[in-house]
Amino acid sequence: MSVLSPAALLLLLLTTTHATLAHALLGRTWRQLPIFWVAAAAGCLIATVLGWRFPLNLPTPAGVPMLEASLLAWVVLIVVSRLRL
């Protein structure tokens, strides 16, 4: 039996992918990696919980709006990367 639902697993993978890529592009120290992960998770979760959808007929695997979650995650990641942490 699976411990995580498909939506939770997809959000976890999406968050980790965006945080790792943002750290590779924008990060300066290893200390920022967990901060980037939390920021990406916040962006993905906000888009999913609020049900933010573009008026396009895009697929939402497991009910996760992939494009919207990715865009909001990157907005939060860019804001966090500009802070002096």
C-alpha positions in Angstrom: 0.0 0.0 0.0 1.3 3.4 -0.9 2.0 5.9 1.9 1.7 9.0 -0.3 -1.2 9.8 -2.6 -0.4 10.5 -6.2 -1.0 14.2 -5.8 1.4 14.4 -2.8 4.1 12.5 -4.6 3.8 14.7 -7.7 4.0 17.9 -5.6 7.0 16.5 -3.8 8.8 15.7 -7.0 7.8 19.1 -8.6 9.0 20.9 -5.5 12.3 19.1 -5.3 13.0 19.6 -9.0 12.3 23.3 -8.9 14.3 23.9 -5.7 17.3 22.0 -7.1 17.2 23.9 -10.4 16.8 27.2 -8.6 19.7 26.4 -6.3 21.9 25.5 -9.3 21.0 28.8 -11.1 20.6 31.3 -8.2 22.1 29.7 -5.1 25.4 30.7 -3.6 25.7 28.5 -0.5 24.5 25.1 0.5 22.6 26.7 3.4 20.2 28.1 0.8 19.1 24.7 -0.6 16.6 24.0 2.2 15.3 27.6 2.0 14.7 27.2 -1.7 13.0 23.8 -1.1 10.6 25.4 1.4 10.0 28.4 -1.0 9.2 26.0 -3.9 6.9 23.9 -1.7 5.1 27.1 -0.6 4.5 28.1 -4.2 3.4 24.7 -5.4 1.0 24.3 -2.4 -0.5 27.7 -2.7 -1.3 27.2 -6.3 -2.8 23.8 -5.6 -4.8 24.7 -2.5 -6.2 27.8 -4.0 -7.1 26.0 -7.2 -5.4 28.6 -9.4 -6.1 27.6 -13.0 -5.4 29.4 -16.3 -8.4 29.5 -18.7 -6.7 26.8 -20.8 -7.6 23.2 -21.2 -4.3 21.9 -19.7 -4.1 18.4 -18.1 -3.9 18.2 -14.4 -2.4 14.9 -13.4 -3.7 13.8 -10.0 -5.5 17.1 -9.7 -2.3 19.1 -9.6 -2.2 22.2 -11.8 1.4 21.7 -13.1 1.9 24.9 -15.0 0.3 27.1 -12.4 2.2 25.4 -9.5 5.5 25.7 -11.4 5.0 29.4 -12.2 4.0 30.3 -8.6 6.9 28.3 -7.3 9.4 30.2 -9.5 7.9 33.5 -8.5 8.4 32.7 -4.8 11.9 31.3 -5.5 13.0 34.4 -7.3 11.7 36.6 -4.4 13.6 34.4 -1.9 16.8 34.4 -3.9 16.8 38.2 -3.9 16.7 38.2 -0.1 20.1 38.2 1.7 19.9 34.8 3.4 
